[in-house]
Amino acid sequence: MAKKKLDLSGMYTDTSNIQDKNNIDTSQIQDKKREIHGKYEAYRRAEENLENHAEEGGTSAKPKKINMAFTARVYDIIKEESEKLSIAAAYYINEAIRQADLNHIQAFYDQLLIKPSKDCIPRKKGQAAQRIFIKLDADVYNMIVAGAEKYNQTLTQYVNMVLESNIR
């Protein structure tokens, strides 16, 4: 005895007619499902908040890649410390900036005889800058931007100042 095969070809052909006939609104059903799955509600809200924050022009949560120039002294210390700790230079820079004490940076800035600012950017002719291509974490990048605005500096000037203040 052979099994009969079911003919399901016409099963989905008139779905919209059935929904119209029975007054089914699919958006209402989806809203009920969201209420049922309450344990995922926090994730959904967090995602919506991130999207809204990004649409409003807020800072992003993505890391920033920057090719940054360093003074010779700071560059040497970054290389020495990253080799001594066996970590990448970008990781060392991220952590040094993240753990920097803002009061210590302010005291260091106040001690400087010539304050670096956007108005006076020193250029060394004939000498190439010591550069490192860095992937800055989002929180570190936001700290750098806020500090650079506070001291009227470029991002590079602020990072050099923070790393040099950590040295002393």
Residue pairs with C-beta under 8 A, 6 or more apart in sequence:
18 24
19 26
34 41
34 44
50 61
53 59
54 60
59 138
59 141
59 142
59 145
60 138
61 138
62 138
63 135
63 136
63 137
63 138
63 141
64 135
64 136
64 138
64 141
65 133
65 134
65 135
65 136
66 133
66 134
66 136
66 155
67 131
67 132
67 133
67 134
68 131
68 132
68 133
68 134
68 155
68 156
68 159
69 129
69 130
69 131
69 156
70 78
70 129
70 130
70 131
70 132
70 156
70 159
70 160
70 163
71 130
71 160
71 164
72 130
73 164
73 167
74 160
74 163
74 164
74 167
75 130
75 132
77 163
77 167
78 89
78 92
78 93
78 132
78 163
79 89
81 92
82 88
82 89
82 91
82 92
85 92
89 132
89 134
90 132
90 133
90 134
90 135
90 136
93 132
93 134
93 136
93 159
93 163
94 134
94 136
94 137
94 140
96 162
96 163
96 166
97 140
97 143
97 144
97 159
97 162
97 163
98 137
98 139
98 140
98 143
100 162
100 165
100 166
104 165
105 147
105 161
105 162
105 165
108 161
108 164
108 165
108 168
109 115
109 151
109 161
109 165
115 151
116 151
116 153
116 157
116 160
116 161
117 151
117 152
117 153
117 157
118 152
118 153
118 154
118 157
119 152
121 154
121 157
136 144
144 155
144 158
144 159
145 155
147 153
147 158
147 162
148 154
148 155
148 157
148 158
151 157
151 158
151 161
153 161
